[in-house]
Amino acid sequence: MTEPLKIYTIPTCSDCNHAKRYFKENGIPYQEFNCEVDEKYPKEVWELTSKQVVPTLVIHDKVFVGFAENMSAIKDLLGK
């Protein structure tokens, strides 16, 4: 993977924290965008998904809304 995946989060989101823990444990680089820190991040989520749902992940130009329900596809995409 040449660039880190992107994950849009909020601090109280358990699925967001699960995703970040999974990426850390598997040595997968990611760039986090905390939607509570900068108002442009929720706008980016809306532009990507037409929803206001976190975690929103962008991996190799593929967009996933939610981690747990997309875990199998994300693992396949990342080869983990």
HELIX and SHEET records of a PDB file:
HELIX    1   1 SER A   14  GLU A   25  1                                  12    
HELIX    2   2 LYS A   40  THR A   49  1                                  10    
HELIX    3   3 ALA A   68  ASN A   70  5                                   3    
HELIX    4   4 MET A   71  LEU A   78  1                                   8    
SHEET    1   A 4 TYR A  30  ASN A  34  0                                        
SHEET    2   A 4 LEU A   5  THR A   9  1                                        
SHEET    3   A 4 THR A  56  ILE A  59 -1                                        
SHEET    4   A 4 LYS A  62  VAL A  65 -1                                        
END                                                                             
